[in-house]
Amino acid sequence: MNTEELRARARVMKALASPVRLKIVDELSRGERCICELQPLFPMNKSTLSRHVAELRNVGIVGERREGVRVYLRLLTPCVLRMFDCAMGVIRAEAKRQAAVASGGKATEP
């Protein structure tokens, strides 16, 4: 893999490296949403939420369309949701490993 591909992957991972942005993606996993519907879910001002959306938009995860004054968001790359499943697999495996170590058992590789 060349350096540019690694940098591109890092940009996508960086865009997802925020609980706020992960929640935005999770909300959009259920379909297109007006940003006005998302705003009440986030305890922050509109400009901060817009910056989070821009991070996801800039790497191609989220797209938007305007309808009058409303902005609707959608996932452009729903395959990103598979990364959530993978992350949960890592979390479960690590929790199991830590539980085994805590109980005096031998930690094994997944």
N, CA, C and O atoms as a GROMACS GRO file, in nm:
protein
  440
    1MET      N    1   0.084  -0.117   0.000
    1MET     CA    2   0.000   0.000   0.000
    1MET      C    3   0.089   0.124   0.000
    1MET      O    4   0.187   0.132   0.074
    2ASN      N    5   0.054   0.219  -0.083
    2ASN     CA    6   0.139   0.338  -0.092
    2ASN      C    7   0.102   0.441   0.015
    2ASN      O    8  -0.001   0.431   0.081
    3THR      N    9   0.187   0.539   0.030
    3THR     CA   10   0.173   0.640   0.135
    3THR      C   11   0.044   0.720   0.121
    3THR      O   12  -0.021   0.751   0.220
    4GLU      N   13   0.008   0.753  -0.002
    4GLU     CA   14  -0.114   0.832  -0.022
    4GLU      C   15  -0.238   0.753   0.020
    4GLU      O   16  -0.330   0.810   0.079
    5GLU      N   17  -0.242   0.624  -0.009
    5GLU     CA   18  -0.355   0.541   0.035
    5GLU      C   19  -0.361   0.536   0.188
    5GLU      O   20  -0.470   0.544   0.246
    6LEU      N   21  -0.246   0.524   0.252
    6LEU     CA   22  -0.243   0.522   0.398
    6LEU      C   23  -0.293   0.655   0.455
    6LEU      O   24  -0.367   0.657   0.554
    7ARG      N   25  -0.253   0.765   0.394
    7ARG     CA   26  -0.300   0.897   0.440
    7ARG      C   27  -0.450   0.911   0.421
    7ARG      O   28  -0.519   0.966   0.508
    8ALA      N   29  -0.502   0.863   0.309
    8ALA     CA   30  -0.646   0.870   0.284
    8ALA      C   31  -0.723   0.789   0.388
    8ALA      O   32  -0.826   0.833   0.438
    9ARG      N   33  -0.673   0.670   0.420
    9ARG     CA   34  -0.737   0.588   0.523
    9ARG      C   35  -0.733   0.660   0.658
    9ARG      O   36  -0.831   0.659   0.733
   10ALA      N   37  -0.620   0.722   0.688
   10ALA     CA   38  -0.607   0.793   0.815
   10ALA      C   39  -0.706   0.909   0.823
   10ALA      O   40  -0.760   0.936   0.930
   11ARG      N   41  -0.731   0.978   0.711
   11ARG     CA   42  -0.828   1.089   0.710
   11ARG      C   43  -0.969   1.038   0.742
   11ARG      O   44  -1.043   1.102   0.818
   12VAL      N   45  -1.005   0.924   0.685
   12VAL     CA   46  -1.137   0.866   0.714
   12VAL      C   47  -1.146   0.827   0.860
   12VAL      O   48  -1.246   0.856   0.926
   13MET      N   49  -1.043   0.760   0.911
   13MET     CA   50  -1.044   0.718   1.051
   13MET      C   51  -1.049   0.840   1.143
   13MET      O   52  -1.118   0.838   1.245
   14LYS      N   53  -0.976   0.944   1.110
   14LYS     CA   54  -0.976   1.066   1.191
   14LYS      C   55  -1.116   1.129   1.193
   14LYS      O   56  -1.161   1.176   1.297
   15ALA      N   57  -1.183   1.128   1.078
   15ALA     CA   58  -1.318   1.184   1.072
   15ALA      C   59  -1.414   1.106   1.162
   15ALA      O   60  -1.510   1.163   1.215
   16LEU      N   61  -1.390   0.978   1.179
   16LEU     CA   62  -1.476   0.896   1.263
   16LEU      C   63  -1.433   0.894   1.409
   16LEU      O   64  -1.502   0.837   1.494
   17ALA      N   65  -1.321   0.955   1.440
   17ALA     CA   66  -1.263   0.948   1.575
   17ALA      C   67  -1.324   1.052   1.668
   17ALA      O   68  -1.252   1.128   1.734
   18SER      N   69  -1.455   1.055   1.674
   18SER     CA   70  -1.525   1.148   1.761
   18SER      C   71  -1.659   1.086   1.798
   18SER      O   72  -1.732   1.042   1.710
   19PRO      N   73  -1.693   1.081   1.927
   19PRO     CA   74  -1.825   1.028   1.964
   19PRO      C   75  -1.940   1.103   1.897
   19PRO      O   76  -2.042   1.043   1.862
   20VAL      N   77  -1.925   1.233   1.879
   20VAL     CA   78  -2.030   1.311   1.813
   20VAL      C   79  -2.048   1.266   1.669
   20VAL      O   80  -2.160   1.243   1.624
   21ARG      N   81  -1.938   1.252   1.597
   21ARG     CA   82  -1.948   1.212   1.456
   21ARG      C   83  -1.996   1.068   1.443
   21ARG      O   84  -2.067   1.035   1.349
   22LEU      N   85  -1.957   0.983   1.537
   22LEU     CA   86  -2.007   0.845   1.535
   22LEU      C   87  -2.158   0.843   1.557
   22LEU      O   88  -2.229   0.763   1.495
   23LYS      N   89  -2.207   0.929   1.645
   23LYS     CA   90  -2.351   0.937   1.669
   23LYS      C   91  -2.423   0.990   1.546
   23LYS      O   92  -2.532   0.943   1.514
   24ILE      N   93  -2.365   1.087   1.477
   24ILE     CA   94  -2.426   1.137   1.354
   24ILE      C   95  -2.439   1.023   1.253
   24ILE      O   96  -2.546   1.004   1.194
   25VAL      N   97  -2.332   0.948   1.234
   25VAL     CA   98  -2.336   0.835   1.140
   25VAL      C   99  -2.441   0.734   1.183
   25VAL      O  100  -2.517   0.683   1.101
   26ASP      N  101  -2.446   0.706   1.313
   26ASP     CA  102  -2.546   0.611   1.364
   26ASP      C  103  -2.688   0.661   1.335
   26ASP      O  104  -2.773   0.584   1.290
   27GLU      N  105  -2.713   0.788   1.359
   27GLU     CA  106  -2.846   0.843   1.331
   27GLU      C  107  -2.879   0.834   1.182
   27GLU      O  108  -2.993   0.804   1.146
   28LEU      N  109  -2.781   0.860   1.097
   28LEU     CA  110  -2.805   0.855   0.952
   28LEU      C  111  -2.814   0.712   0.900
   28LEU      O  112  -2.858   0.691   0.787
   29SER      N  113  -2.774   0.615   0.981
   29SER     CA  114  -2.784   0.475   0.937
   29SER      C  115  -2.931   0.434   0.920
   29SER      O  116  -2.961   0.335   0.852
   30ARG      N  117  -3.021   0.509   0.980
   30ARG     CA  118  -3.164   0.480   0.969
   30ARG      C  119  -3.232   0.561   0.857
   30ARG      O  120  -3.353   0.555   0.841
   31GLY      N  121  -3.152   0.636   0.782
   31GLY     CA  122  -3.207   0.710   0.669
   31GLY      C  123  -3.174   0.858   0.676
   31GLY      O  124  -3.120   0.909   0.774
   32GLU      N  125  -3.208   0.924   0.568
   32GLU     CA  126  -3.182   1.067   0.554
   32GLU      C  127  -3.252   1.144   0.666
   32GLU      O  128  -3.364   1.113   0.705
   33ARG      N  129  -3.182   1.246   0.718
   33ARG     CA  130  -3.238   1.328   0.826
   33ARG      C  131  -3.206   1.474   0.802
   33ARG      O  132  -3.098   1.509   0.752
   34CYS      N  133  -3.300   1.558   0.838
   34CYS     CA  134  -3.276   1.702   0.835
   34CYS      C  135  -3.184   1.735   0.952
   34CYS      O  136  -3.200   1.680   1.061
   35ILE      N  137  -3.090   1.823   0.929
   35ILE     CA  138  -2.999   1.861   1.038
   35ILE      C  139  -3.079   1.924   1.153
   35ILE      O  140  -3.036   1.920   1.268
   36CYS      N  141  -3.194   1.980   1.121
   36CYS     CA  142  -3.281   2.037   1.226
   36CYS      C  143  -3.337   1.927   1.316
   36CYS      O  144  -3.368   1.954   1.432
   37GLU      N  145  -3.349   1.804   1.265
   37GLU     CA  146  -3.393   1.690   1.348
   37GLU      C  147  -3.279   1.638   1.435
   37GLU      O  148  -3.302   1.587   1.544
   38LEU      N  149  -3.157   1.652   1.386
   38LEU     CA  150  -3.042   1.604   1.461
   38LEU      C  151  -3.002   1.701   1.572
   38LEU      O  152  -2.953   1.658   1.677
   39GLN      N  153  -3.021   1.830   1.550
   39GLN     CA  154  -2.975   1.932   1.645
   39GLN      C  155  -3.017   1.903   1.789
   39GLN      O  156  -2.933   1.914   1.878
   40PRO      N  157  -3.142   1.866   1.817
   40PRO     CA  158  -3.181   1.842   1.957
   40PRO      C  159  -3.109   1.723   2.023
   40PRO      O  160  -3.107   1.712   2.145
   41LEU      N  161  -3.050   1.636   1.943
   41LEU     CA  162  -2.980   1.519   1.998
   41LEU      C  163  -2.840   1.552   2.047
   41LEU      O  164  -2.776   1.470   2.113
   42PHE      N  165  -2.792   1.671   2.015
   42PHE     CA  166  -2.655   1.709   2.046
   42PHE      C  167  -2.654   1.836   2.130
   42PHE      O  168  -2.706   1.939   2.088
   43PRO      N  169  -2.594   1.830   2.249
   43PRO     CA  170  -2.590   1.948   2.336
   43PRO      C  171  -2.480   2.046   2.295
   43PRO      O  172  -2.383   2.067   2.368
   44MET      N  173  -2.497   2.106   2.178
   44MET     CA  174  -2.398   2.201   2.127
   44MET      C  175  -2.469   2.297   2.034
   44MET      O  176  -2.582   2.272   1.992
   45ASN      N  177  -2.402   2.407   2.001
   45ASN     CA  178  -2.465   2.503   1.911
   45ASN      C  179  -2.460   2.452   1.766
   45ASN      O  180  -2.387   2.357   1.734
   46LYS      N  181  -2.537   2.516   1.683
   46LYS     CA  182  -2.549   2.472   1.543
   46LYS      C  183  -2.416   2.476   1.469
   46LYS      O  184  -2.387   2.388   1.389
   47SER      N  185  -2.335   2.578   1.494
   47SER     CA  186  -2.209   2.589   1.421
   47SER      C  187  -2.113   2.475   1.458
   47SER      O  188  -2.039   2.426   1.372
   48THR      N  189  -2.114   2.431   1.582
   48THR     CA  190  -2.028   2.320   1.623
   48THR      C  191  -2.076   2.190   1.557
   48THR      O  192  -1.995   2.112   1.507
   49LEU      N  193  -2.207   2.169   1.558
   49LEU     CA  194  -2.261   2.050   1.492
   49LEU      C  195  -2.229   2.054   1.342
   49LEU      O  196  -2.194   1.952   1.283
   50SER      N  197  -2.240   2.171   1.281
   50SER     CA  198  -2.208   2.185   1.138
   50SER      C  199  -2.062   2.151   1.109
   50SER      O  200  -2.032   2.093   1.005
   51ARG      N  201  -1.972   2.187   1.199
   51ARG     CA  202  -1.831   2.153   1.180
   51ARG      C  203  -1.810   2.002   1.185
   51ARG      O  204  -1.730   1.947   1.109
   52HIS      N  205  -1.882   1.934   1.275
   52HIS     CA  206  -1.872   1.789   1.281
   52HIS      C  207  -1.924   1.726   1.151
   52HIS      O  208  -1.864   1.634   1.097
   53VAL      N  209  -2.036   1.777   1.103
   53VAL     CA  210  -2.092   1.727   0.977
   53VAL      C  211  -1.993   1.752   0.863
   53VAL      O  212  -1.975   1.666   0.777
   54ALA      N  213  -1.930   1.866   0.862
   54ALA     CA  214  -1.833   1.900   0.757
   54ALA      C  215  -1.716   1.801   0.757
   54ALA      O  216  -1.668   1.764   0.650
   55GLU      N  217  -1.670   1.760   0.874
   55GLU     CA  218  -1.562   1.660   0.880
   55GLU      C  219  -1.603   1.532   0.808
   55GLU      O  220  -1.524   1.474   0.734
   56LEU      N  221  -1.726   1.488   0.831
   56LEU     CA  222  -1.775   1.366   0.767
   56LEU      C  223  -1.799   1.388   0.617
   56LEU      O  224  -1.773   1.299   0.536
   57ARG      N  225  -1.846   1.506   0.582
   57ARG     CA  226  -1.871   1.537   0.441
   57ARG      C  227  -1.740   1.546   0.363
   57ARG      O  228  -1.732   1.501   0.249
   58ASN      N  229  -1.637   1.605   0.425
   58ASN     CA  230  -1.509   1.626   0.356
   58ASN      C  231  -1.437   1.497   0.318
   58ASN      O  232  -1.356   1.497   0.226
   59VAL      N  233  -1.466   1.387   0.388
   59VAL     CA  234  -1.402   1.260   0.353
   59VAL      C  235  -1.496   1.169   0.274
   59VAL      O  236  -1.459   1.057   0.238
   60GLY      N  237  -1.619   1.217   0.246
   60GLY     CA  238  -1.710   1.140   0.162
   60GLY      C  239  -1.800   1.042   0.235
   60GLY      O  240  -1.858   0.954   0.172
   61ILE      N  241  -1.814   1.056   0.367
   61ILE     CA  242  -1.902   0.966   0.441
   61ILE      C  243  -2.045   1.016   0.436
   61ILE      O  244  -2.139   0.937   0.425
   62VAL      N  245  -2.063   1.148   0.445
   62VAL     CA  246  -2.196   1.209   0.451
   62VAL      C  247  -2.214   1.303   0.333
   62VAL      O  248  -2.121   1.374   0.293
   63GLY      N  249  -2.334   1.302   0.279
   63GLY     CA  250  -2.370   1.397   0.174
   63GLY      C  251  -2.488   1.480   0.221
   63GLY      O  252  -2.555   1.445   0.318
   64GLU      N  253  -2.513   1.587   0.152
   64GLU     CA  254  -2.625   1.672   0.191
   64GLU      C  255  -2.699   1.722   0.068
   64GLU      O  256  -2.644   1.729  -0.042
   65ARG      N  257  -2.824   1.754   0.091
   65ARG     CA  258  -2.904   1.821  -0.012
   65ARG      C  259  -2.985   1.929   0.058
   65ARG      O  260  -3.024   1.915   0.174
   66ARG      N  261  -3.009   2.034  -0.015
   66ARG     CA  262  -3.084   2.147   0.041
   66ARG      C  263  -3.223   2.149  -0.020
   66ARG      O  264  -3.244   2.126  -0.139
   67GLU      N  265  -3.317   2.178   0.068
   67GLU     CA  266  -3.456   2.194   0.025
   67GLU      C  267  -3.507   2.320   0.094
   67GLU      O  268  -3.550   2.317   0.209
   68GLY      N  269  -3.501   2.430   0.022
   68GLY     CA  270  -3.532   2.558   0.083
   68GLY      C  271  -3.425   2.593   0.185
   68GLY      O  272  -3.306   2.595   0.152
   69VAL      N  273  -3.466   2.619   0.308
   69VAL     CA  274  -3.369   2.651   0.413
   69VAL      C  275  -3.323   2.526   0.488
   69VAL      O  276  -3.232   2.534   0.571
   70ARG      N  277  -3.383   2.413   0.460
   70ARG     CA  278  -3.348   2.288   0.529
   70ARG      C  279  -3.233   2.216   0.460
   70ARG      O  280  -3.222   2.215   0.337
   71VAL      N  281  -3.147   2.157   0.541
   71VAL     CA  282  -3.036   2.077   0.490
   71VAL      C  283  -3.060   1.933   0.536
   71VAL      O  284  -3.073   1.906   0.656
   72TYR      N  285  -3.064   1.842   0.440
   72TYR     CA  286  -3.086   1.701   0.469
   72TYR      C  287  -2.954   1.626   0.451
   72TYR      O  288  -2.882   1.645   0.352
   73LEU      N  289  -2.924   1.541   0.547
   73LEU     CA  290  -2.800   1.463   0.545
   73LEU      C  291  -2.831   1.317   0.517
   73LEU      O  292  -2.937   1.267   0.554
   74ARG      N  293  -2.736   1.250   0.451
   74ARG     CA  294  -2.750   1.106   0.425
   74ARG      C  295  -2.612   1.045   0.421
   74ARG      O  296  -2.512   1.113   0.396
   75LEU      N  297  -2.606   0.915   0.446
   75LEU     CA  298  -2.479   0.844   0.434
   75LEU      C  299  -2.451   0.821   0.287
   75LEU      O  300  -2.536   0.767   0.215
   76LEU      N  301  -2.334   0.860   0.241
   76LEU     CA  302  -2.293   0.833   0.103
   76LEU      C  303  -2.229   0.695   0.094
   76LEU      O  304  -2.234   0.630  -0.010
   77THR      N  305  -2.169   0.652   0.204
   77THR     CA  306  -2.097   0.524   0.206
   77THR      C  307  -2.144   0.442   0.326
   77THR      O  308  -2.077   0.437   0.428
   78PRO      N  309  -2.260   0.376   0.313
   78PRO     CA  310  -2.313   0.297   0.425
   78PRO      C  311  -2.220   0.183   0.468
   78PRO      O  312  -2.236   0.128   0.577
   79CYS      N  313  -2.123   0.149   0.385
   79CYS     CA  314  -2.028   0.045   0.422
   79CYS      C  315  -1.951   0.082   0.548
   79CYS      O  316  -1.893  -0.005   0.614
   80VAL      N  317  -1.948   0.211   0.583
   80VAL     CA  318  -1.880   0.255   0.704
   80VAL      C  319  -1.942   0.190   0.828
   80VAL      O  320  -1.875   0.175   0.930
   81LEU      N  321  -2.067   0.150   0.819
   81LEU     CA  322  -2.134   0.086   0.932
   81LEU      C  323  -2.070  -0.049   0.966
   81LEU      O  324  -2.077  -0.093   1.080
   82ARG      N  325  -2.010  -0.113   0.868
   82ARG     CA  326  -1.940  -0.240   0.896
   82ARG      C  327  -1.822  -0.217   0.988
   82ARG      O  328  -1.784  -0.306   1.064
   83MET      N  329  -1.763  -0.098   0.983
   83MET     CA  330  -1.652  -0.066   1.074
   83MET      C  331  -1.702  -0.064   1.218
   83MET      O  332  -1.627  -0.099   1.309
   84PHE      N  333  -1.827  -0.023   1.239
   84PHE     CA  334  -1.884  -0.024   1.374
   84PHE      C  335  -1.891  -0.167   1.426
   84PHE      O  336  -1.856  -0.194   1.541
   85ASP      N  337  -1.936  -0.259   1.339
   85ASP     CA  338  -1.943  -0.400   1.379
   85ASP      C  339  -1.804  -0.453   1.413
   85ASP      O  340  -1.787  -0.525   1.511
   86CYS      N  341  -1.707  -0.418   1.334
   86CYS     CA  342  -1.570  -0.462   1.358
   86CYS      C  343  -1.518  -0.404   1.490
   86CYS      O  344  -1.456  -0.475   1.569
   87ALA      N  345  -1.545  -0.275   1.514
   87ALA     CA  346  -1.500  -0.212   1.639
   87ALA      C  347  -1.562  -0.282   1.759
   87ALA      O  348  -1.494  -0.303   1.860
   88MET      N  349  -1.689  -0.317   1.750
   88MET     CA  350  -1.753  -0.388   1.862
   88MET      C  351  -1.693  -0.526   1.881
   88MET      O  352  -1.683  -0.573   1.994
   89GLY      N  353  -1.652  -0.591   1.773
   89GLY     CA  354  -1.583  -0.720   1.784
   89GLY      C  355  -1.452  -0.706   1.860
   89GLY      O  356  -1.418  -0.791   1.943
   90VAL      N  357  -1.379  -0.600   1.832
   90VAL     CA  358  -1.253  -0.573   1.903
   90VAL      C  359  -1.281  -0.547   2.050
   90VAL      O  360  -1.211  -0.598   2.138
   91ILE      N  361  -1.383  -0.467   2.079
   91ILE     CA  362  -1.418  -0.433   2.218
   91ILE      C  363  -1.458  -0.559   2.295
   91ILE      O  364  -1.414  -0.579   2.408
   92ARG      N  365  -1.541  -0.644   2.235
   92ARG     CA  366  -1.584  -0.768   2.303
   92ARG      C  367  -1.466  -0.862   2.327
   92ARG      O  368  -1.456  -0.922   2.434
   93ALA      N  369  -1.378  -0.874   2.228
   93ALA     CA  370  -1.263  -0.963   2.242
   93ALA      C  371  -1.170  -0.914   2.352
   93ALA      O  372  -1.118  -0.993   2.430
   94GLU      N  373  -1.150  -0.783   2.360
   94GLU     CA  374  -1.063  -0.727   2.464
   94GLU      C  375  -1.126  -0.742   2.602
   94GLU      O  376  -1.056  -0.772   2.699
   95ALA      N  377  -1.256  -0.722   2.612
   95ALA     CA  378  -1.325  -0.739   2.740
   95ALA      C  379  -1.313  -0.885   2.787
   95ALA      O  380  -1.292  -0.912   2.905
   96LYS      N  381  -1.327  -0.977   2.694
   96LYS     CA  382  -1.316  -1.119   2.727
   96LYS      C  383  -1.173  -1.152   2.772
   96LYS      O  384  -1.153  -1.226   2.868
   97ARG      N  385  -1.074  -1.095   2.703
   97ARG     CA  386  -0.935  -1.118   2.739
   97ARG      C  387  -0.905  -1.062   2.877
   97ARG      O  388  -0.838  -1.126   2.958
   98GLN      N  389  -0.954  -0.941   2.904
   98GLN     CA  390  -0.930  -0.879   3.034
   98GLN      C  391  -1.000  -0.956   3.146
   98GLN      O  392  -0.946  -0.969   3.256
   99ALA      N  393  -1.119  -1.008   3.119
   99ALA     CA  394  -1.190  -1.087   3.219
   99ALA      C  395  -1.114  -1.215   3.250
   99ALA      O  396  -1.107  -1.258   3.366
  100ALA      N  397  -1.056  -1.276   3.148
  100ALA     CA  398  -0.979  -1.398   3.168
  100ALA      C  399  -0.855  -1.370   3.252
  100ALA      O  400  -0.820  -1.448   3.340
  101VAL      N  401  -0.788  -1.260   3.224
  101VAL     CA  402  -0.669  -1.222   3.301
  101VAL      C  403  -0.707  -1.192   3.446
  101VAL      O  404  -0.637  -1.234   3.538
  102ALA      N  405  -0.818  -1.121   3.467
  102ALA     CA  406  -0.862  -1.084   3.601
  102ALA      C  407  -0.900  -1.206   3.684
  102ALA      O  408  -0.884  -1.207   3.806
  103SER      N  409  -0.951  -1.310   3.618
  103SER     CA  410  -0.991  -1.430   3.692
  103SER      C  411  -0.879  -1.530   3.704
  103SER      O  412  -0.900  -1.642   3.749
  104GLY      N  413  -0.759  -1.490   3.665
  104GLY     CA  414  -0.643  -1.577   3.679
  104GLY      C  415  -0.625  -1.674   3.564
  104GLY      O  416  -0.537  -1.760   3.567
  105GLY      N  417  -0.708  -1.661   3.465
  105GLY     CA  418  -0.697  -1.748   3.347
  105GLY      C  419  -0.589  -1.697   3.252
  105GLY      O  420  -0.530  -1.591   3.274
  106LYS      N  421  -0.567  -1.772   3.152
  106LYS     CA  422  -0.466  -1.734   3.053
  106LYS      C  423  -0.530  -1.653   2.941
  106LYS      O  424  -0.631  -1.694   2.884
  107ALA      N  425  -0.473  -1.539   2.911
  107ALA     CA  426  -0.522  -1.457   2.801
  107ALA      C  427  -0.486  -1.524   2.670
  107ALA      O  428  -0.373  -1.568   2.650
  108THR      N  429  -0.583  -1.532   2.582
  108THR     CA  430  -0.557  -1.592   2.452
  108THR      C  431  -0.582  -1.490   2.343
  108THR      O  432  -0.657  -1.395   2.361
  109GLU      N  433  -0.520  -1.511   2.234
  109GLU     CA  434  -0.541  -1.424   2.118
  109GLU      C  435  -0.674  -1.461   2.055
  109GLU      O  436  -0.707  -1.580   2.050
  110PRO      N  437  -0.751  -1.365   2.006
  110PRO     CA  438  -0.881  -1.394   1.940
  110PRO      C  439  -0.862  -1.469   1.811
  110PRO      O  440  -0.959  -1.502   1.743
   0.00000   0.00000   0.00000
